[in-house]
Amino acid sequence: MKKLSEIISKARNLPKQKLVVVAANDEFVINAVNDALNLGIIHPILLGPKLMIESIIEKNGYDLGKYEIIDCASDEEASFKAMELIRAKKGDILMKGLLDTKVLLKAVVNKELGIRESKLLSHVGLISYPDFPRILFVTDGAMNIAPSVEDKVSIIENAVKLTKTLGYVKPKVGLVAAVEKVNPKMPSTVEAAEVVSLFQQGFIQDCVVDGPFAIDNLVSMESVHHKNIQSEVAGQADILVFPGIDAGNVFYKTSVFLGKAESAGIVIGATNAIVLTSRADSSQSKLYSIALGAVYQYGLSNLSH
């Protein structure tokens, strides 16, 4: 894939999905939801303070009749109501609205009522640059603060699952550090080598994993030739796995706010797609994330067959 606009095209060609928005009393979220509704991607189910949600819809001149709104007195109530809808197959995609991420994720990981499926939930951001020939999958810049080697294996597995639903067969996974050589004083390089060893032993499937690499070694063939690096991943990485949340978050936001990149992002590791956007994300980014959630959710049902 080269541009995020391709995801909109993919989503429009799929059956309409039910999008469950928790604490939907947020104008920017409703703007993106309405765009997705008009494109025929989703049917919206909005949870939260009903009167407030209705007033946002009416203020923007949207068609109130196209929305299903469920009144919830608190963010906690809305979060668990969303779990109930998804578990009962009355909702397909979960989306965070105007509430603390911790409140929503507490419901997601609840052992009795939640929807967590994998060992670890992780965020995958998609970045499309104006002058770069492919989309980069960036993980994890939003959820896991200091992932262990075992966590990084789960983070890779989650990202690979997402790429599969977008048509990738064997994505190239690069483990990011500041340098391309293992340095005992740099834990990121040591852990990268451990992850590569697990891949070589067959513990990570359906992708090619290599590292550590500095960013330039993963995205620039000129850099690869200059340093004479021999690797199937070098210069051609699809998935960038960052050593921790600081590096991943800085890269993601620098790309968007300084590099003029378009972005989308979802959380992987639950039975259903979770659209988790930041308040700083544009309405376009939120729309791309909803479309990504729709394509991923549809693809999940095909992967399981």
HELIX and SHEET records of a PDB file:
HELIX    1   1 SER A    5  ARG A   12  1                                   8    
HELIX    2   2 GLU A   27  ASN A   38  1                                  12    
HELIX    3   3 LYS A   50  LYS A   59  1                                  10    
HELIX    4   4 LEU A   64  LYS A   66  5                                   3    
HELIX    5   5 ASP A   75  ARG A   87  1                                  13    
HELIX    6   6 THR A  101  VAL A  108  1                                   8    
HELIX    7   7 VAL A  149  THR A  165  1                                  17    
HELIX    8   8 PRO A  187  GLN A  200  1                                  14    
HELIX    9   9 ILE A  215  VAL A  219  1                                   5    
HELIX   10  10 MET A  221  LYS A  227  1                                   7    
HELIX   11  11 ILE A  245  PHE A  257  1                                  13    
HELIX   12  12 SER A  283  LEU A  303  1                                  21    
SHEET    1   A 5 GLU A  68  ASP A  71  0                                        
SHEET    2   A 5 ILE A  42  GLY A  48  1                                        
SHEET    3   A 5 GLN A  17  VAL A  22  1                                        
SHEET    4   A 5 ILE A  93  LYS A  96  1                                        
SHEET    5   A 5 ILE A 274  VAL A 275  1                                        
SHEET    1   B 6 VAL A 208  PHE A 213  0                                        
SHEET    2   B 6 LYS A 172  VAL A 176  1                                        
SHEET    3   B 6 ILE A 239  VAL A 241  1                                        
SHEET    4   B 6 LEU A 136  THR A 139  1                                        
SHEET    5   B 6 SER A 122  SER A 128 -1                                        
SHEET    6   B 6 GLU A 262  ILE A 268 -1                                        
END                                                                             
